Amino acid sequence: MGNLKKEPSSPIQQAGAKRAATRSPSPHLHENKKQTQEKINKEENLGGYPSYGRVKACSIAKADRIDENPPVLRLNEAVEGRVKQKHSEDEKSVVFWMRMHDLRIVDSRALTIASDYAREHNIPLIIIHIFSPQDYDAHDRSARRIDMVLRKLKSLKEELEEMNIPLYTFTVEQRQHIPQTVLDFVKEHKSKHLYANMEYEVDELFRDLQVINLANGQEVEVQLEHDNMVVPPFKVLTKSTSKPPMTFNAYLKGWQKIVLDDPTYRDETGRVEPNDKSAKQDLKKLFEKEVPDEIAGFECHDKDKMKELWPVGPNTADEVLDRFLHYKNREDATEASPLGDDAEKDDGNARIKGYAEGRNITTGETTSKISPYLASGQISVRQCFNRAQKLKTGYNMDVTRESGVGMWSQEVIWKDFYQNVLCVNPRVSMGHPFLKQYRFVEWEYNEEHLEAWHQGKTGWPIVDAAMRQLTTTGWMHNRMRMTVASYLCKDLMLDWREGERVFARELIDHDLGSNNGGWQWSAGTGTDAQPYFRIFNPISQSNKADPTGEYIHHWLPELKDIQPPALFEPAKHLSKNEFQKLNYPKPLVDHKFARDRALSRYKKALGKE
Ligand SMILES: Cc1cc2nc3c(=O)[nH]c(=O)nc-3n(C[C@H](O)[C@H](O)[C@H](O)COP(=O)(O)OP(=O)(O)OC[C@H]3O[C@@H](n4cnc5c(N)ncnc54)[C@H](O)[C@@H]3O)c2cc1C
């Protein structure tokens, strides 16, 4: 790999490197960190994870302890037992805390309740959003994701201003100070009620528990709602065990029954109601504060490109969905915004209609590209599900695999499923495999290979094209996510958490539940995981996802003159001379060798070797 650059190449990698330099140990200190980390791993019984300090995992003991009493259940209890506050004359406002996952003002459960309370008592509604760089760091948030949040907040601020509602944003540097800072704000604005939708990551659940505990002693009532899933966590239970099912098919069955029995789960709440005009004057200072252009340490270096590819505005998420439900597939859309202006409305040939058969093809617009908008809550899961279901024919609810509507609805339910997995087994978001038997897989730690994979220089065109799509656009097609993830874990034998982290730092649609679920599925360590012995072959994946080679040609112009099948494995098909002229790397590892190595390592972890 002599042609591999050590310097971060994509803007997002540069941002990551800068952040790493300021906030976390430099990647170049990995060698020094290795010993310390190995010591910690040994001490904490993490054996088998010799890490370079990159992979974050808490001790097994701690993960098991948190799993035994999942924080979401504790939070549910705390919400039930909260100290209630009655409205009185001295209550002058009500506060809604908007989070990174619910950036919208329509169909947001807690926001609607807050808005109703404000109307009922004739007091103004205040909306706040907190920037927490420490949390972004802890969750490896990408600068692109943060940039999209800022752009959306700016747009919301303008919209809300028309409705006399202030959207006030501020940064809290030390995340441990967030609970009290929020309560201080609530009290300062003479409010006794704070509303928010729950976030399901472990840190956030513990933070919210603390908010409630503190509020109980400070005459503030905190009400938290389940909003980020159609069916809240721990609701779907298997008949035989009364436990949440951990396979998708069983979950889907239970999910469907619950929603059919009680259609209110699908009910959308309306739009936030305006404040009285007087709020503009009374809360002048809050209106005056601008949403910042960037957050220090998370500057987005390809901001303009992101803005062009993933625009935001009052109705953009609705429009992106609309395109998928009612417009034709644009053939040349590999690097285009889902809102490009050359789309043709055609209900008879709408993209969703071809989804069941076409979703694995990487060229054109075979999927919705709604994920950046869904992950940041610019549109709700309910809205997506309901709007697709409106197009169904002949069923009460279509979640079958036979139709485009059914298949797409199932995919949306996968999002719910992975949120549920996160809530039921919090260890998965703390660096632990869902299948505990895979705690001791022996991974390779190879900085060069990781870097080559990240930069799209593995020598396997389908993997490289996909990784360049990721670093250039912040998004990757689902089949490609599975392909590159399988390649990282099973061909390069690199720890899935390394890949999970790279994705988190690059993706504009990063969602902890879906990302973790996708990575663990690919590594064979998760729910529904493909078994360890199923190893994606880059050539069959190329044939399946990019039969004409158009996707590879788009992302790897150096291979533009080569056609399939040579395109899928040029090092094998071309003469030495021809191959050298391409300036394209040879495969990092031989697939057959890698396959045998992976099988042996997994078997060893299972005690079969
Ligand atoms: C290794 C790996 C990492 C992933 N990381 C993320 C991530 O960080 N954020 C993310 O939103 N999705 C992630 N996914 C799931 C999936 O790849 C994306 O949701 C999908 O590619 C987004 O494109 P789309 O909106 O066009 O999807 P569509 O096919 O149009 O699906 C519509 C929506 O359904 C949901 N969905 C679809 N497939 C899945 C799935 N397999 N798991 C969970 N939800 C799904 C998403 O919200 C998606 O936007 C990951 C998958 C893998 C294999």
PDBQT file of the ligand as one rigid body, heavy atoms in Angstrom, charges set to zero:
ROOT
HETATM    1  C1  LIG A 701     -23.505  -0.888   8.342  1.00  0.00    +0.000 C 
HETATM    2  C2  LIG A 701     -24.791  -0.083   8.262  1.00  0.00    +0.000 A 
HETATM    3  C3  LIG A 701     -24.869   1.167   8.858  1.00  0.00    +0.000 A 
HETATM    4  C4  LIG A 701     -26.059   1.915   8.802  1.00  0.00    +0.000 A 
HETATM    5  N1  LIG A 701     -26.102   3.156   9.412  1.00  0.00    +0.000 NA
HETATM    6  C5  LIG A 701     -27.249   3.867   9.390  1.00  0.00    +0.000 A 
HETATM    7  C6  LIG A 701     -27.338   5.134  10.024  1.00  0.00    +0.000 A 
HETATM    8  O1  LIG A 701     -26.401   5.605  10.670  1.00  0.00    +0.000 OA
HETATM    9  N2  LIG A 701     -28.495   5.839   9.901  1.00  0.00    +0.000 N 
HETATM   10  C7  LIG A 701     -29.584   5.328   9.229  1.00  0.00    +0.000 A 
HETATM   11  O2  LIG A 701     -30.617   6.011   9.156  1.00  0.00    +0.000 OA
HETATM   12  N3  LIG A 701     -29.541   4.116   8.662  1.00  0.00    +0.000 NA
HETATM   13  C8  LIG A 701     -28.413   3.373   8.700  1.00  0.00    +0.000 A 
HETATM   14  N4  LIG A 701     -28.375   2.151   8.083  1.00  0.00    +0.000 N 
HETATM   15  C9  LIG A 701     -29.604   1.603   7.482  1.00  0.00    +0.000 C 
HETATM   16  C10 LIG A 701     -29.820   1.921   5.994  1.00  0.00    +0.000 C 
HETATM   17  O3  LIG A 701     -28.671   1.624   5.265  1.00  0.00    +0.000 OA
HETATM   18  C11 LIG A 701     -30.209   3.374   5.762  1.00  0.00    +0.000 C 
HETATM   19  O4  LIG A 701     -31.289   3.720   6.588  1.00  0.00    +0.000 OA
HETATM   20  C12 LIG A 701     -30.654   3.608   4.312  1.00  0.00    +0.000 C 
HETATM   21  O5  LIG A 701     -29.620   3.263   3.425  1.00  0.00    +0.000 OA
HETATM   22  C13 LIG A 701     -31.020   5.074   4.129  1.00  0.00    +0.000 C 
HETATM   23  O6  LIG A 701     -31.374   5.349   2.811  1.00  0.00    +0.000 OA
HETATM   24  P1  LIG A 701     -32.877   5.641   2.413  1.00  0.00    +0.000 P 
HETATM   25  O7  LIG A 701     -33.440   6.684   3.284  1.00  0.00    +0.000 OA
HETATM   26  O8  LIG A 701     -32.887   5.876   0.955  1.00  0.00    +0.000 OA
HETATM   27  O9  LIG A 701     -33.562   4.253   2.767  1.00  0.00    +0.000 OA
HETATM   28  P2  LIG A 701     -34.922   3.589   2.280  1.00  0.00    +0.000 P 
HETATM   29  O10 LIG A 701     -34.571   2.276   1.721  1.00  0.00    +0.000 OA
HETATM   30  O11 LIG A 701     -35.731   4.491   1.467  1.00  0.00    +0.000 OA
HETATM   31  O12 LIG A 701     -35.660   3.308   3.688  1.00  0.00    +0.000 OA
HETATM   32  C14 LIG A 701     -36.471   4.278   4.325  1.00  0.00    +0.000 C 
HETATM   33  C15 LIG A 701     -36.065   4.458   5.758  1.00  0.00    +0.000 C 
HETATM   34  O13 LIG A 701     -36.206   3.240   6.480  1.00  0.00    +0.000 OA
HETATM   35  C16 LIG A 701     -35.172   3.137   7.464  1.00  0.00    +0.000 C 
HETATM   36  N5  LIG A 701     -34.326   1.995   7.142  1.00  0.00    +0.000 N 
HETATM   37  C17 LIG A 701     -34.108   1.434   5.943  1.00  0.00    +0.000 A 
HETATM   38  N6  LIG A 701     -33.283   0.387   6.057  1.00  0.00    +0.000 NA
HETATM   39  C18 LIG A 701     -32.957   0.296   7.353  1.00  0.00    +0.000 A 
HETATM   40  C19 LIG A 701     -32.133  -0.586   8.111  1.00  0.00    +0.000 A 
HETATM   41  N7  LIG A 701     -31.472  -1.611   7.552  1.00  0.00    +0.000 N 
HETATM   42  N8  LIG A 701     -32.013  -0.367   9.428  1.00  0.00    +0.000 NA
HETATM   43  C20 LIG A 701     -32.672   0.643  10.039  1.00  0.00    +0.000 A 
HETATM   44  N9  LIG A 701     -33.471   1.504   9.374  1.00  0.00    +0.000 NA
HETATM   45  C21 LIG A 701     -33.616   1.327   8.056  1.00  0.00    +0.000 A 
HETATM   46  C22 LIG A 701     -34.353   4.408   7.373  1.00  0.00    +0.000 C 
HETATM   47  O14 LIG A 701     -34.835   5.334   8.308  1.00  0.00    +0.000 OA
HETATM   48  C23 LIG A 701     -34.623   4.851   5.951  1.00  0.00    +0.000 C 
HETATM   49  O15 LIG A 701     -34.427   6.234   5.768  1.00  0.00    +0.000 OA
HETATM   50  C24 LIG A 701     -27.189   1.371   8.142  1.00  0.00    +0.000 A 
HETATM   51  C25 LIG A 701     -27.103   0.108   7.534  1.00  0.00    +0.000 A 
HETATM   52  C26 LIG A 701     -25.920  -0.616   7.596  1.00  0.00    +0.000 A 
HETATM   53  C27 LIG A 701     -25.861  -1.968   6.943  1.00  0.00    +0.000 C 
ENDROOT
TORSDOF 0
